[in-house]
Amino acid sequence: MPSDEPFALIIFGASGDLTKRKLVPALWSLFQGRVLPEPFVILGVARSEMSDEDFRRRMREAVGEFARVQPPAAHVWERFASSLFYCPGDPADAALYDRLGARLRQLETDKGTGGNRLFYCSTPPSLYPAIVTRMGASGLQREGNGWTRVIIEKPFGRDVSSARELNRIVSRVFTEDQVYRIDHYLGKETVQNLLVFRFANGIFEPLWNRNHVNHVQITVAESLGVEGRGAYYEEAGALRDMIQNHILQLLCLVAMEPPVSFDADPVRDEKTKVLRAIRPIPPDGVDEVAVRGQYGPGFLEAHRVPGYRAEKGVAPDSRAETFAALKLFIDNWRWAGVPFYLRTGKRLPKRASEIAIQFWGTPHLLFRRPDPADRIDPNLLVVRIQPDEGIALTFGAKLPGPEINIRPVTMDFRYGASFGAEPPEAYERLLLDAIHGDATLYARSDWVDAAWQVLTPVLEAWGAGPAPKFPNYEAGTWGPAEADAFVERDGRRWHRP
Ligand SMILES: NC(=O)c1ccc[n+]([C@@H]2O[C@H](COP(=O)([O-])OP(=O)(O)OC[C@H]3O[C@@H](n4cnc5c(N)ncnc54)[C@H](OP(=O)(O)O)[C@@H]3O)[C@@H](O)[C@H]2O)c1
């Protein structure tokens, strides 16, 4: 059982979007579910001037708008809110840290949280080095008798060299076991269920290899555009924003070997081994394994939406990709020769994240087909990460009637229908794990480094070279035609979520 130690959570960037939409609503849901260790202190830090009361009011509104669980009664909220505090100051300013330390010590004494400290970097990523360095210089991370941990939001660097530099800075102040690099995809129930599905069931794992799997597709599709975050997206693009972290994490969970135990290091060792086995992309072969796109204006659910270049903060000749597709091979015994197709995009027809495992067809077709081109679809296993979380297995069944006509049908596990509840939010699980000191679902430095290495040839080729012919897909479609051609060349089709 995890220890139930009291703690103080210090959030840098607490006036921001993430704190109000995800972090405090998640902490509230944990508190309501009586799983948040008590006593606790949540201390927000940011430049905006606010009193404790202002911060509490703001968080009450945020919980009302975004939390999975609504406050049942005012006094329950008051009990939670009495542990919320705010310390105004610029995280880049060294002078803040003495003040912050004094406030923290006082709160720890008043609330009896025992010196256990969890810091959360939720500012723009350019500030992470300054925050970590200033924490180190002020000794904030060394005081107290309890444990100290730090959660670092994504993105962790923007390429191999910046990620290494950030790791170097962080490792001067914290040991690796104190550092929690968050990827909220790993907190999703269905993502964790992938490991349970693979390693707690006897019948799937024997099929989970090159002898039975034809190929794997991982899709993270968004119908939204950049939602006012154009300036951020101009610097990031789909490859950095989605593939380097979420999609490569999913790929690792699909492809990894069984770990020796479900503890942080054995699980993370296996995931890193997957990345190391990915066949390096040759710098002059990027076009054969990668496709990029950018949306122009189009229609979504009958509404006209603007193109990417018309979004706020986006350059009129932007070369940022809003769609990316990749084909990767994992050169090991289990997966030799099995392509993994990855794709993500904005302004696609629907929001859907899923993993499709396409099995091989039967070696011999027993049932005669009137039209030889009318083939029986091979089995398909689809893990739906969001929305409508679940797992579906498609197989051929006989259509009722005097003849043998075969149609694909689906066995469908739906999370909500089976367990009678919506899964908890990813941040709930991840925050609780960090409070308990379990880093299994957080990224280790070697994983982050290896993930950037996998993508480096694509990042370099796309960063240099002639300007791409953008926009090349209409909002509300499944990406550029090249993305379809790219899998059709291999005799395959994208699975439509
Ligand atoms: N929002 C999400 O859904 C989401 C999802 C995944 C990851 N993330 C990551 O989480 C982090 C936080 O996201 P966010 O959306 O909350 O960010 P944000 O709203 O842009 O920034 C958070 C806070 O940082 C402070 N800040 C901004 N610029 C600053 C500067 N130059 N100097 C000092 N403080 C500054 C601001 O507070 P003050 O102006 O009051 O100082 C702001 O409220 C980011 O790294 C983001 O990539 C966010």
The ligand as an SDF file (V2000), in Angstrom:
LIG
                    3D

 48 52  0  0  0  0  0  0  0  0999 V2000
   -2.7630   23.9150  -20.5250 N   0  0  0  0  0  0  0  0  0  0  0  0
   -2.7280   22.6400  -20.8020 C   0  0  0  0  0  0  0  0  0  0  0  0
   -3.7420   21.9810  -21.0270 O   0  0  0  0  0  0  0  0  0  0  0  0
   -1.4100   21.9130  -20.8540 C   0  0  0  0  0  0  0  0  0  0  0  0
   -1.4100   20.5670  -21.2190 C   0  0  0  0  0  0  0  0  0  0  0  0
   -0.2000   19.8800  -21.2200 C   0  0  0  0  0  0  0  0  0  0  0  0
    0.9490   20.5360  -20.8550 C   0  0  0  0  0  0  0  0  0  0  0  0
    0.9350   21.8460  -20.5170 N   0  0  0  0  0  0  0  0  0  0  0  0
    2.1940   22.4710  -20.1290 C   0  0  0  0  0  0  0  0  0  0  0  0
    2.0520   22.9650  -18.8050 O   0  0  0  0  0  0  0  0  0  0  0  0
    2.7400   24.1900  -18.6540 C   0  0  0  0  0  0  0  0  0  0  0  0
    1.7660   25.2270  -18.1450 C   0  0  0  0  0  0  0  0  0  0  0  0
    0.7120   25.3610  -19.0620 O   0  0  0  0  0  0  0  0  0  0  0  0
   -0.3220   26.5660  -18.9970 P   0  0  0  0  0  0  0  0  0  0  0  0
   -1.2450   26.3710  -20.1260 O   0  0  0  0  0  0  0  0  0  0  0  0
   -0.8720   26.7080  -17.6220 O   0  0  0  0  0  0  0  0  0  0  0  0
    0.6450   27.7710  -19.3010 O   0  0  0  0  0  0  0  0  0  0  0  0
    0.3710   29.3020  -19.2650 P   0  0  0  0  0  0  0  0  0  0  0  0
   -1.0370   29.5750  -18.8500 O   0  0  0  0  0  0  0  0  0  0  0  0
    0.8750   29.8680  -20.5200 O   0  0  0  0  0  0  0  0  0  0  0  0
    1.4020   29.7540  -18.1410 O   0  0  0  0  0  0  0  0  0  0  0  0
    1.3020   29.4350  -16.7620 C   0  0  0  0  0  0  0  0  0  0  0  0
    1.6830   30.6290  -15.9140 C   0  0  0  0  0  0  0  0  0  0  0  0
    3.0640   30.9120  -16.0530 O   0  0  0  0  0  0  0  0  0  0  0  0
    3.2560   32.2940  -15.7880 C   0  0  0  0  0  0  0  0  0  0  0  0
    4.1630   32.9130  -16.7750 N   0  0  0  0  0  0  0  0  0  0  0  0
    3.9510   33.0290  -18.0980 C   0  0  0  0  0  0  0  0  0  0  0  0
    4.9820   33.6560  -18.7020 N   0  0  0  0  0  0  0  0  0  0  0  0
    5.8500   33.9530  -17.7180 C   0  0  0  0  0  0  0  0  0  0  0  0
    7.0980   34.6030  -17.6990 C   0  0  0  0  0  0  0  0  0  0  0  0
    7.6660   35.0670  -18.8180 N   0  0  0  0  0  0  0  0  0  0  0  0
    7.7420   34.7530  -16.5290 N   0  0  0  0  0  0  0  0  0  0  0  0
    7.1860   34.2700  -15.3860 C   0  0  0  0  0  0  0  0  0  0  0  0
    5.9840   33.6460  -15.3430 N   0  0  0  0  0  0  0  0  0  0  0  0
    5.3350   33.4800  -16.4970 C   0  0  0  0  0  0  0  0  0  0  0  0
    1.9190   32.9740  -15.9190 C   0  0  0  0  0  0  0  0  0  0  0  0
    1.5370   33.4870  -14.6650 O   0  0  0  0  0  0  0  0  0  0  0  0
    1.8160   34.9970  -14.2700 P   0  0  0  0  0  0  0  0  0  0  0  0
    1.6570   35.8450  -15.4790 O   0  0  0  0  0  0  0  0  0  0  0  0
    0.8040   35.2560  -13.2140 O   0  0  0  0  0  0  0  0  0  0  0  0
    3.2040   34.9720  -13.7570 O   0  0  0  0  0  0  0  0  0  0  0  0
    0.9760   31.8780  -16.3160 C   0  0  0  0  0  0  0  0  0  0  0  0
   -0.2450   31.9760  -15.6610 O   0  0  0  0  0  0  0  0  0  0  0  0
    3.3310   24.5180  -20.0200 C   0  0  0  0  0  0  0  0  0  0  0  0
    4.6620   24.1270  -20.0370 O   0  0  0  0  0  0  0  0  0  0  0  0
    2.5310   23.6650  -20.9810 C   0  0  0  0  0  0  0  0  0  0  0  0
    3.3120   23.2730  -22.0850 O   0  0  0  0  0  0  0  0  0  0  0  0
   -0.2240   22.5280  -20.4980 C   0  0  0  0  0  0  0  0  0  0  0  0
  1  2  1  0
  2  3  2  0
  2  4  1  0
  4  5  1  0
  4 48  2  0
  5  6  2  0
  6  7  1  0
  7  8  2  0
  8  9  1  0
  8 48  1  0
  9 10  1  0
  9 46  1  0
 10 11  1  0
 11 12  1  0
 11 44  1  0
 12 13  1  0
 13 14  1  0
 14 15  2  0
 14 16  1  0
 14 17  1  0
 17 18  1  0
 18 19  2  0
 18 20  1  0
 18 21  1  0
 21 22  1  0
 22 23  1  0
 23 24  1  0
 23 42  1  0
 24 25  1  0
 25 26  1  0
 25 36  1  0
 26 27  1  0
 26 35  1  0
 27 28  2  0
 28 29  1  0
 29 30  1  0
 29 35  2  0
 30 31  1  0
 30 32  2  0
 32 33  1  0
 33 34  2  0
 34 35  1  0
 36 37  1  0
 36 42  1  0
 37 38  1  0
 38 39  2  0
 38 40  1  0
 38 41  1  0
 42 43  1  0
 44 45  1  0
 44 46  1  0
 46 47  1  0
M  CHG  2   8   1  16  -1
M  END
$$$$
